[in-house]
Amino acid sequence: MSTFMPKHLRRSAAALSATLLLALAAGCSPSPSPTPVHGSADAAATGAPQTAMAHSKLGDLSAFRSIAIDVNTLVDSGKLPAAKERIKDLERDWDQAEAGLKPRAASDWHVLDKAIDQSLSALRADTPNPAACKAAMAALLKTFDALQNPA
């Protein structure tokens, strides 16, 4: 602001600027509605309805679930070696997040960890059984949904 401007005008200009910035910030804020996690591909993969998902006690599990959807899609298409490779991403990300997630809800963390382990075991079997892999992935996705949408 100019040093030639009287003090009362500088205060008014500052107040007006602050008001405009707040109005712009309020108008540009995203809506508070939850981000839908179930996309059409997710719903098709799991048969789940397209609804907004709440976060579990563990927090936002959508990144992990997204990997599980990818694995499930590969399993459904009979690409078990590719599914075995992709589930490594879930295992790695889940293990890396353990320290942050587990303290939030240890029992929920163990439930999901067990479901992930069962999927890993099914896909890493010496001769993976497609039906067992499908069942393990269905159970894993059901666990994600149960934790994110508790009854």
C-alpha positions as CSV (number, residue, x, y, z in Angstrom):
1,M,0.0,0.0,0.0
2,S,1.1,3.5,-0.6
3,T,2.6,5.5,2.2
4,F,0.7,8.4,0.9
5,M,-2.6,6.8,1.8
6,P,-4.1,8.0,5.1
7,K,-4.0,5.5,8.0
8,H,-7.8,5.0,8.1
9,L,-8.0,4.2,4.4
10,R,-5.1,1.7,4.7
11,R,-7.1,-0.1,7.5
12,S,-10.2,-0.1,5.4
13,A,-8.3,-1.4,2.4
14,A,-6.8,-4.1,4.5
15,A,-10.1,-5.1,5.9
16,L,-11.7,-5.2,2.5
17,S,-8.8,-7.3,1.1
18,A,-9.2,-9.8,4.0
19,T,-12.9,-10.0,3.4
20,L,-12.4,-10.6,-0.3
21,L,-9.8,-13.3,0.4
22,L,-12.1,-15.1,2.9
23,A,-15.0,-14.9,0.4
24,L,-12.8,-16.4,-2.4
25,A,-11.5,-19.1,-0.1
26,A,-15.1,-20.1,0.9
27,G,-16.3,-20.1,-2.6
28,C,-13.4,-22.2,-3.8
29,S,-13.5,-24.8,-1.1
30,P,-14.5,-28.3,-2.0
31,S,-17.8,-29.6,-0.9
32,P,-17.7,-31.5,2.4
33,S,-19.3,-34.6,0.8
34,P,-17.1,-37.8,1.1
35,T,-15.2,-38.9,-1.9
36,P,-16.8,-41.9,-3.4
37,V,-14.5,-44.8,-3.3
38,H,-16.6,-47.2,-5.2
39,G,-16.2,-46.4,-8.9
40,S,-18.1,-48.4,-11.5
41,A,-15.1,-50.7,-11.9
42,D,-15.1,-51.3,-8.1
43,A,-18.8,-52.0,-8.0
44,A,-18.6,-54.3,-11.0
45,A,-15.7,-56.1,-9.5
46,T,-17.4,-56.7,-6.1
47,G,-21.0,-56.4,-6.9
48,A,-21.2,-53.7,-4.2
49,P,-23.6,-50.8,-4.7
50,Q,-22.1,-47.5,-5.7
51,T,-22.2,-45.6,-2.5
52,A,-19.9,-43.2,-0.7
53,M,-17.8,-45.1,1.7
54,A,-17.0,-43.9,5.2
55,H,-13.5,-44.2,6.5
56,S,-12.9,-47.0,8.9
57,K,-11.4,-46.5,12.4
58,L,-8.1,-47.3,10.6
59,G,-8.6,-44.2,8.3
60,D,-8.8,-44.1,4.6
61,L,-8.3,-47.6,3.2
62,S,-9.1,-46.7,-0.4
63,A,-5.5,-47.0,-1.7
64,F,-5.2,-50.5,-0.3
65,R,-8.6,-51.5,-1.5
66,S,-7.8,-50.1,-5.0
67,I,-4.9,-52.5,-5.2
68,A,-7.1,-55.3,-4.0
69,I,-9.6,-54.5,-6.8
70,D,-6.7,-54.7,-9.3
71,V,-5.7,-58.1,-8.0
72,N,-9.3,-59.2,-8.0
73,T,-9.7,-58.2,-11.6
74,L,-6.5,-60.1,-12.6
75,V,-7.7,-63.2,-10.7
76,D,-11.1,-63.0,-12.4
77,S,-9.5,-62.9,-15.8
78,G,-7.3,-65.9,-14.9
79,K,-4.1,-63.9,-14.8
80,L,-2.8,-65.4,-11.6
81,P,0.9,-64.7,-12.1
82,A,0.1,-61.0,-12.7
83,A,-2.2,-61.1,-9.7
84,K,0.6,-62.6,-7.6
85,E,2.9,-59.7,-8.7
86,R,0.3,-57.0,-8.1
87,I,-0.6,-58.2,-4.6
88,K,3.1,-57.6,-3.6
89,D,2.2,-53.9,-3.9
90,L,-0.6,-54.4,-1.3
91,E,1.7,-56.3,1.0
92,R,4.4,-53.7,0.8
93,D,2.1,-50.7,1.2
94,W,0.2,-52.4,4.1
95,D,3.4,-53.3,5.9
96,Q,4.8,-49.8,5.5
97,A,1.5,-48.3,6.8
98,E,1.3,-50.6,9.8
99,A,2.9,-48.3,12.3
100,G,0.5,-45.5,11.5
101,L,-2.7,-47.6,11.1
102,K,-2.4,-50.3,13.8
103,P,-2.6,-48.0,16.8
104,R,-5.8,-46.5,15.5
105,A,-7.8,-49.7,15.7
106,A,-5.7,-52.8,16.4
107,S,-8.5,-55.3,16.2
108,D,-9.6,-54.0,12.8
109,W,-6.0,-53.9,11.6
110,H,-5.7,-57.6,12.6
111,V,-8.9,-58.6,10.8
112,L,-7.7,-56.9,7.6
113,D,-4.2,-58.2,8.0
114,K,-5.5,-61.7,8.2
115,A,-7.6,-61.3,5.1
116,I,-4.6,-59.9,3.2
117,D,-2.4,-62.8,4.4
118,Q,-5.0,-65.3,3.2
119,S,-5.0,-63.7,-0.2
120,L,-1.3,-63.7,-0.3
121,S,-1.2,-67.4,0.6
122,A,-3.8,-68.3,-2.1
123,L,-1.9,-66.5,-4.8
124,R,1.5,-67.7,-3.6
125,A,0.6,-71.4,-3.5
126,D,2.9,-73.7,-5.4
127,T,0.0,-74.3,-7.8
128,P,-2.5,-71.5,-7.2
129,N,-6.1,-72.7,-7.3
130,P,-8.2,-70.1,-9.2
131,A,-11.3,-70.9,-7.1
132,A,-9.3,-70.4,-3.9
133,C,-7.8,-67.2,-5.1
134,K,-11.2,-65.9,-6.1
135,A,-12.6,-66.8,-2.7
136,A,-9.7,-65.2,-0.9
137,M,-10.0,-62.0,-2.9
138,A,-13.8,-61.9,-2.4
139,A,-13.2,-62.3,1.4
140,L,-10.6,-59.5,1.3
141,L,-12.9,-57.1,-0.5
142,K,-15.7,-58.0,1.8
143,T,-13.4,-57.2,4.8
144,F,-12.5,-53.8,3.3
145,D,-16.2,-53.0,2.8
146,A,-17.2,-54.2,6.3
147,L,-14.5,-52.0,7.9
148,Q,-15.4,-49.0,5.9
149,N,-19.1,-49.4,6.2
150,P,-19.8,-50.9,9.6
151,A,-23.4,-51.8,10.2
